[in-house]
Amino acid sequence: MPISPEKIAQVIFLARDSSRAAELELRAFIAGLDQDEQAGLVACMWIGRGTFDAADLDEALDTAFAEATAPTEDYLTGTPHLPEHLETGLEAMGIDVTDLENDLMGGH
């Protein structure tokens, strides 16, 4: 996975906050990721949404690169249930979301 689980947890944290300030911070955070990390974030969301299985991560990444026509921050912030899909995607890949979120909250 070209993006760390900790960065995905940060996106989940920001996406849960419905304030305008959090949305702006989320958009800036996603825009600040490199292309590989953005593709990884999209692939994780797709896995969580059920578009791809965790075993098809490479295919999801290839598709994310191929279909990246709009800015990733626009695409993802317009996706309903983004934090839930990211959590489910991480869990499907065997990553414990609860620990990541607890670490994030403890350090925040």
VMD Tcl script that builds the backbone (N, CA, C; Angstrom):
set m [mol new atoms 324]
animate dup $m
set s [atomselect $m all]
$s set {name element resname resid chain x y z} {
  {N N MET 1 A 0.856 -1.173 0.000}
  {CA C MET 1 A 0.000 0.000 0.000}
  {C C MET 1 A 0.902 1.235 0.000}
  {N N PRO 2 A 0.715 2.106 -0.952}
  {CA C PRO 2 A 1.596 3.269 -1.075}
  {C C PRO 2 A 1.293 4.422 -0.111}
  {N N ILE 3 A 0.330 4.234 0.782}
  {CA C ILE 3 A 0.012 5.253 1.789}
  {C C ILE 3 A -0.027 4.570 3.148}
  {N N SER 4 A 0.480 5.253 4.155}
  {CA C SER 4 A 0.514 4.648 5.486}
  {C C SER 4 A -0.892 4.591 6.091}
  {N N PRO 5 A -1.143 3.556 6.890}
  {CA C PRO 5 A -2.433 3.479 7.578}
  {C C PRO 5 A -2.681 4.706 8.464}
  {N N GLU 6 A -1.610 5.288 9.001}
  {CA C GLU 6 A -1.759 6.468 9.849}
  {C C GLU 6 A -2.315 7.658 9.062}
  {N N LYS 7 A -1.879 7.806 7.826}
  {CA C LYS 7 A -2.408 8.899 6.997}
  {C C LYS 7 A -3.878 8.651 6.654}
  {N N ILE 8 A -4.231 7.395 6.406}
  {CA C ILE 8 A -5.639 7.077 6.143}
  {C C ILE 8 A -6.473 7.372 7.390}
  {N N ALA 9 A -5.941 7.037 8.573}
  {CA C ALA 9 A -6.651 7.329 9.822}
  {C C ALA 9 A -6.858 8.834 9.987}
  {N N GLN 10 A -5.886 9.635 9.573}
  {CA C GLN 10 A -6.030 11.097 9.640}
  {C C GLN 10 A -7.171 11.560 8.733}
  {N N VAL 11 A -7.271 10.972 7.541}
  {CA C VAL 11 A -8.365 11.311 6.625}
  {C C VAL 11 A -9.707 10.923 7.250}
  {N N ILE 12 A -9.769 9.737 7.851}
  {CA C ILE 12 A -11.002 9.291 8.512}
  {C C ILE 12 A -11.398 10.294 9.595}
  {N N PHE 13 A -10.430 10.672 10.418}
  {CA C PHE 13 A -10.673 11.614 11.515}
  {C C PHE 13 A -11.221 12.940 10.990}
  {N N LEU 14 A -10.584 13.486 9.981}
  {CA C LEU 14 A -11.022 14.768 9.417}
  {C C LEU 14 A -12.372 14.648 8.713}
  {N N ALA 15 A -12.606 13.522 8.028}
  {CA C ALA 15 A -13.853 13.338 7.277}
  {C C ALA 15 A -15.061 13.201 8.199}
  {N N ARG 16 A -14.836 12.771 9.428}
  {CA C ARG 16 A -15.946 12.630 10.377}
  {C C ARG 16 A -16.438 13.975 10.896}
  {N N ASP 17 A -15.576 14.974 10.852}
  {CA C ASP 17 A -15.928 16.303 11.356}
  {C C ASP 17 A -16.639 17.058 10.236}
  {N N SER 18 A -17.868 17.462 10.488}
  {CA C SER 18 A -18.659 18.092 9.426}
  {C C SER 18 A -18.455 19.603 9.327}
  {N N SER 19 A -17.546 20.157 10.125}
  {CA C SER 19 A -17.346 21.604 10.064}
  {C C SER 19 A -16.646 22.005 8.769}
  {N N ARG 20 A -16.850 23.231 8.383}
  {CA C ARG 20 A -16.214 23.758 7.162}
  {C C ARG 20 A -14.694 23.775 7.323}
  {N N ALA 21 A -14.222 24.107 8.516}
  {CA C ALA 21 A -12.776 24.141 8.765}
  {C C ALA 21 A -12.162 22.756 8.583}
  {N N ALA 22 A -12.850 21.724 9.080}
  {CA C ALA 22 A -12.340 20.362 8.930}
  {C C ALA 22 A -12.345 19.942 7.466}
  {N N GLU 23 A -13.374 20.349 6.722}
  {CA C GLU 23 A -13.412 20.009 5.296}
  {C C GLU 23 A -12.242 20.658 4.560}
  {N N LEU 24 A -11.961 21.903 4.883}
  {CA C LEU 24 A -10.829 22.584 4.244}
  {C C LEU 24 A -9.512 21.912 4.608}
  {N N GLU 25 A -9.379 21.514 5.878}
  {CA C GLU 25 A -8.165 20.816 6.312}
  {C C GLU 25 A -8.050 19.460 5.612}
  {N N LEU 26 A -9.176 18.754 5.485}
  {CA C LEU 26 A -9.190 17.467 4.794}
  {C C LEU 26 A -8.766 17.626 3.340}
  {N N ARG 27 A -9.339 18.598 2.665}
  {CA C ARG 27 A -9.001 18.833 1.256}
  {C C ARG 27 A -7.516 19.166 1.109}
  {N N ALA 28 A -6.995 19.994 2.000}
  {CA C ALA 28 A -5.577 20.362 1.944}
  {C C ALA 28 A -4.689 19.155 2.237}
  {N N PHE 29 A -5.104 18.326 3.194}
  {CA C PHE 29 A -4.323 17.139 3.541}
  {C C PHE 29 A -4.242 16.192 2.343}
  {N N ILE 30 A -5.388 15.916 1.711}
  {CA C ILE 30 A -5.413 15.015 0.553}
  {C C ILE 30 A -4.612 15.610 -0.601}
  {N N ALA 31 A -4.775 16.907 -0.850}
  {CA C ALA 31 A -4.040 17.564 -1.937}
  {C C ALA 31 A -2.534 17.515 -1.698}
  {N N GLY 32 A -2.127 17.485 -0.436}
  {CA C GLY 32 A -0.713 17.449 -0.092}
  {C C GLY 32 A -0.069 16.084 -0.217}
  {N N LEU 33 A -0.879 15.051 -0.412}
  {CA C LEU 33 A -0.337 13.705 -0.608}
  {C C LEU 33 A 0.244 13.598 -2.010}
  {N N ASP 34 A 1.250 12.733 -2.177}
  {CA C ASP 34 A 1.760 12.531 -3.534}
  {C C ASP 34 A 0.793 11.631 -4.315}
  {N N GLN 35 A 1.025 11.491 -5.607}
  {CA C GLN 35 A 0.088 10.739 -6.466}
  {C C GLN 35 A -0.062 9.290 -6.025}
  {N N ASP 36 A 1.027 8.664 -5.593}
  {CA C ASP 36 A 0.945 7.277 -5.132}
  {C C ASP 36 A 0.060 7.173 -3.892}
  {N N GLU 37 A 0.249 8.104 -2.952}
  {CA C GLU 37 A -0.564 8.089 -1.736}
  {C C GLU 37 A -2.030 8.358 -2.056}
  {N N GLN 38 A -2.298 9.283 -2.964}
  {CA C GLN 38 A -3.682 9.562 -3.347}
  {C C GLN 38 A -4.323 8.333 -3.980}
  {N N ALA 39 A -3.588 7.638 -4.837}
  {CA C ALA 39 A -4.121 6.417 -5.457}
  {C C ALA 39 A -4.388 5.361 -4.391}
  {N N GLY 40 A -3.499 5.252 -3.415}
  {CA C GLY 40 A -3.695 4.299 -2.324}
  {C C GLY 40 A -4.923 4.621 -1.497}
  {N N LEU 41 A -5.158 5.895 -1.267}
  {CA C LEU 41 A -6.332 6.330 -0.517}
  {C C LEU 41 A -7.614 5.982 -1.271}
  {N N VAL 42 A -7.637 6.258 -2.563}
  {CA C VAL 42 A -8.802 5.923 -3.393}
  {C C VAL 42 A -9.001 4.410 -3.431}
  {N N ALA 43 A -7.921 3.654 -3.601}
  {CA C ALA 43 A -8.017 2.193 -3.647}
  {C C ALA 43 A -8.573 1.649 -2.332}
  {N N CYS 44 A -8.115 2.186 -1.209}
  {CA C CYS 44 A -8.620 1.753 0.097}
  {C C CYS 44 A -10.117 2.027 0.210}
  {N N MET 45 A -10.545 3.198 -0.240}
  {CA C MET 45 A -11.969 3.538 -0.202}
  {C C MET 45 A -12.766 2.572 -1.081}
  {N N TRP 46 A -12.249 2.281 -2.278}
  {CA C TRP 46 A -12.957 1.355 -3.169}
  {C C TRP 46 A -13.052 -0.041 -2.564}
  {N N ILE 47 A -11.993 -0.489 -1.902}
  {CA C ILE 47 A -12.025 -1.803 -1.251}
  {C C ILE 47 A -13.082 -1.788 -0.152}
  {N N GLY 48 A -13.123 -0.725 0.618}
  {CA C GLY 48 A -14.122 -0.615 1.680}
  {C C GLY 48 A -15.541 -0.524 1.163}
  {N N ARG 49 A -15.704 0.052 0.002}
  {CA C ARG 49 A -17.025 0.198 -0.615}
  {C C ARG 49 A -17.466 -1.095 -1.303}
  {N N GLY 50 A -16.523 -2.001 -1.534}
  {CA C GLY 50 A -16.852 -3.269 -2.172}
  {C C GLY 50 A -16.628 -3.285 -3.668}
  {N N THR 51 A -16.050 -2.212 -4.219}
  {CA C THR 51 A -15.761 -2.165 -5.649}
  {C C THR 51 A -14.663 -3.162 -6.003}
  {N N PHE 52 A -13.708 -3.335 -5.098}
  {CA C PHE 52 A -12.615 -4.295 -5.244}
  {C C PHE 52 A -12.491 -5.080 -3.949}
  {N N ASP 53 A -11.918 -6.293 -4.041}
  {CA C ASP 53 A -11.570 -7.066 -2.856}
  {C C ASP 53 A -10.166 -6.681 -2.425}
  {N N ALA 54 A -9.843 -6.924 -1.165}
  {CA C ALA 54 A -8.501 -6.610 -0.665}
  {C C ALA 54 A -7.429 -7.336 -1.477}
  {N N ALA 55 A -7.750 -8.533 -1.962}
  {CA C ALA 55 A -6.791 -9.300 -2.766}
  {C C ALA 55 A -6.508 -8.623 -4.104}
  {N N ASP 56 A -7.377 -7.713 -4.514}
  {CA C ASP 56 A -7.233 -7.017 -5.800}
  {C C ASP 56 A -6.647 -5.616 -5.634}
  {N N LEU 57 A -5.846 -5.410 -4.592}
  {CA C LEU 57 A -5.281 -4.089 -4.320}
  {C C LEU 57 A -4.512 -3.538 -5.514}
  {N N ASP 58 A -3.686 -4.369 -6.156}
  {CA C ASP 58 A -2.908 -3.880 -7.303}
  {C C ASP 58 A -3.817 -3.385 -8.425}
  {N N GLU 59 A -4.894 -4.118 -8.686}
  {CA C GLU 59 A -5.846 -3.700 -9.719}
  {C C GLU 59 A -6.546 -2.397 -9.313}
  {N N ALA 60 A -6.892 -2.283 -8.031}
  {CA C ALA 60 A -7.531 -1.057 -7.541}
  {C C ALA 60 A -6.587 0.137 -7.693}
  {N N LEU 61 A -5.304 -0.067 -7.387}
  {CA C LEU 61 A -4.321 1.011 -7.542}
  {C C LEU 61 A -4.173 1.414 -9.003}
  {N N ASP 62 A -4.063 0.414 -9.886}
  {CA C ASP 62 A -3.944 0.706 -11.322}
  {C C ASP 62 A -5.155 1.496 -11.816}
  {N N THR 63 A -6.341 1.098 -11.361}
  {CA C THR 63 A -7.568 1.780 -11.764}
  {C C THR 63 A -7.599 3.206 -11.215}
  {N N ALA 64 A -7.154 3.377 -9.974}
  {CA C ALA 64 A -7.129 4.717 -9.374}
  {C C ALA 64 A -6.225 5.649 -10.176}
  {N N PHE 65 A -5.070 5.149 -10.607}
  {CA C PHE 65 A -4.181 5.970 -11.437}
  {C C PHE 65 A -4.839 6.288 -12.781}
  {N N ALA 66 A -5.441 5.273 -13.397}
  {CA C ALA 66 A -6.018 5.429 -14.735}
  {C C ALA 66 A -7.221 6.368 -14.743}
  {N N GLU 67 A -7.990 6.367 -13.658}
  {CA C GLU 67 A -9.230 7.140 -13.628}
  {C C GLU 67 A -9.098 8.474 -12.898}
  {N N ALA 68 A -7.896 8.873 -12.554}
  {CA C ALA 68 A -7.673 10.124 -11.812}
  {C C ALA 68 A -7.781 11.321 -12.745}
  {N N THR 69 A -9.012 11.698 -13.076}
  {CA C THR 69 A -9.231 12.835 -13.973}
  {C C THR 69 A -9.566 14.108 -13.199}
  {N N ALA 70 A -10.210 13.975 -12.058}
  {CA C ALA 70 A -10.528 15.128 -11.204}
  {C C ALA 70 A -9.557 15.124 -10.028}
  {N N PRO 71 A -9.361 16.263 -9.379}
  {CA C PRO 71 A -8.510 16.263 -8.185}
  {C C PRO 71 A -9.035 15.263 -7.148}
  {N N THR 72 A -8.132 14.506 -6.565}
  {CA C THR 72 A -8.520 13.464 -5.615}
  {C C THR 72 A -9.321 14.037 -4.456}
  {N N GLU 73 A -8.944 15.227 -3.987}
  {CA C GLU 73 A -9.677 15.813 -2.860}
  {C C GLU 73 A -11.123 16.121 -3.242}
  {N N ASP 74 A -11.386 16.491 -4.492}
  {CA C ASP 74 A -12.765 16.717 -4.944}
  {C C ASP 74 A -13.535 15.404 -4.973}
  {N N TYR 75 A -12.903 14.380 -5.545}
  {CA C TYR 75 A -13.555 13.075 -5.665}
  {C C TYR 75 A -13.898 12.509 -4.285}
  {N N LEU 76 A -12.920 12.495 -3.391}
  {CA C LEU 76 A -13.145 11.854 -2.102}
  {C C LEU 76 A -14.066 12.655 -1.192}
  {N N THR 77 A -13.948 13.974 -1.171}
  {CA C THR 77 A -14.840 14.745 -0.296}
  {C C THR 77 A -16.283 14.701 -0.795}
  {N N GLY 78 A -16.484 14.346 -2.048}
  {CA C GLY 78 A -17.824 14.185 -2.591}
  {C C GLY 78 A -18.367 12.773 -2.477}
  {N N THR 79 A -17.610 11.887 -1.839}
  {CA C THR 79 A -18.008 10.488 -1.705}
  {C C THR 79 A -18.796 10.283 -0.415}
  {N N PRO 80 A -20.068 9.864 -0.523}
  {CA C PRO 80 A -20.843 9.586 0.689}
  {C C PRO 80 A -20.197 8.468 1.508}
  {N N HIS 81 A -20.244 8.585 2.815}
  {CA C HIS 81 A -19.755 7.555 3.742}
  {C C HIS 81 A -18.251 7.316 3.619}
  {N N LEU 82 A -17.494 8.342 3.250}
  {CA C LEU 82 A -16.048 8.194 3.073}
  {C C LEU 82 A -15.359 7.578 4.289}
  {N N PRO 83 A -15.568 8.090 5.522}
  {CA C PRO 83 A -14.831 7.506 6.642}
  {C C PRO 83 A -15.155 6.032 6.861}
  {N N GLU 84 A -16.414 5.665 6.689}
  {CA C GLU 84 A -16.801 4.267 6.866}
  {C C GLU 84 A -16.144 3.377 5.812}
  {N N HIS 85 A -16.120 3.839 4.561}
  {CA C HIS 85 A -15.492 3.046 3.501}
  {C C HIS 85 A -13.994 2.887 3.751}
  {N N LEU 86 A -13.336 3.939 4.213}
  {CA C LEU 86 A -11.904 3.841 4.499}
  {C C LEU 86 A -11.644 2.878 5.653}
  {N N GLU 87 A -12.464 2.939 6.699}
  {CA C GLU 87 A -12.316 2.009 7.822}
  {C C GLU 87 A -12.486 0.568 7.358}
  {N N THR 88 A -13.534 0.328 6.582}
  {CA C THR 88 A -13.802 -1.023 6.092}
  {C C THR 88 A -12.675 -1.499 5.184}
  {N N GLY 89 A -12.140 -0.600 4.360}
  {CA C GLY 89 A -11.026 -0.948 3.487}
  {C C GLY 89 A -9.792 -1.345 4.271}
  {N N LEU 90 A -9.450 -0.570 5.296}
  {CA C LEU 90 A -8.298 -0.916 6.133}
  {C C LEU 90 A -8.511 -2.262 6.814}
  {N N GLU 91 A -9.701 -2.461 7.372}
  {CA C GLU 91 A -10.000 -3.722 8.048}
  {C C GLU 91 A -9.915 -4.897 7.084}
  {N N ALA 92 A -10.373 -4.718 5.844}
  {CA C ALA 92 A -10.305 -5.789 4.846}
  {C C ALA 92 A -8.859 -6.162 4.531}
  {N N MET 93 A -7.952 -5.192 4.714}
  {CA C MET 93 A -6.534 -5.453 4.466}
  {C C MET 93 A -5.801 -5.862 5.741}
  {N N GLY 94 A -6.566 -6.150 6.793}
  {CA C GLY 94 A -5.982 -6.659 8.022}
  {C C GLY 94 A -5.378 -5.608 8.936}
  {N N ILE 95 A -5.798 -4.361 8.787}
  {CA C ILE 95 A -5.255 -3.272 9.604}
  {C C ILE 95 A -6.296 -2.865 10.644}
  {N N ASP 96 A -5.893 -2.859 11.913}
  {CA C ASP 96 A -6.786 -2.527 13.021}
  {C C ASP 96 A -7.006 -1.019 13.096}
  {N N VAL 97 A -8.182 -0.603 12.718}
  {CA C VAL 97 A -8.511 0.818 12.671}
  {C C VAL 97 A -8.627 1.405 14.072}
  {N N THR 98 A -9.125 0.642 15.017}
  {CA C THR 98 A -9.317 1.143 16.376}
  {C C THR 98 A -8.004 1.613 16.977}
  {N N ASP 99 A -6.944 0.816 16.836}
  {CA C ASP 99 A -5.638 1.216 17.367}
  {C C ASP 99 A -5.142 2.495 16.705}
  {N N LEU 100 A -5.308 2.590 15.383}
  {CA C LEU 100 A -4.868 3.788 14.664}
  {C C LEU 100 A -5.610 5.025 15.155}
  {N N GLU 101 A -6.915 4.890 15.320}
  {CA C GLU 101 A -7.720 6.029 15.762}
  {C C GLU 101 A -7.387 6.415 17.195}
  {N N ASN 102 A -7.142 5.419 18.053}
  {CA C ASN 102 A -6.765 5.718 19.433}
  {C C ASN 102 A -5.428 6.444 19.483}
  {N N ASP 103 A -4.476 6.004 18.661}
  {CA C ASP 103 A -3.178 6.681 18.598}
  {C C ASP 103 A -3.357 8.123 18.137}
  {N N LEU 104 A -4.209 8.318 17.144}
  {CA C LEU 104 A -4.445 9.655 16.598}
  {C C LEU 104 A -5.098 10.559 17.646}
  {N N MET 105 A -6.066 10.029 18.354}
  {CA C MET 105 A -6.758 10.820 19.373}
  {C C MET 105 A -5.821 11.144 20.534}
  {N N GLY 106 A -4.961 10.205 20.892}
  {CA C GLY 106 A -4.017 10.431 21.982}
  {C C GLY 106 A -2.992 11.481 21.640}
  {N N GLY 107 A -2.641 11.552 20.346}
  {CA C GLY 107 A -1.638 12.510 19.911}
  {C C GLY 107 A -2.221 13.824 19.484}
  {N N HIS 108 A -3.533 13.955 19.522}
  {CA C HIS 108 A -4.195 15.176 19.037}
  {C C HIS 108 A -4.472 16.150 20.130}
}
mol reanalyze $m
mol bondsrecalc $m
mol representation Tube
mol addrep $m
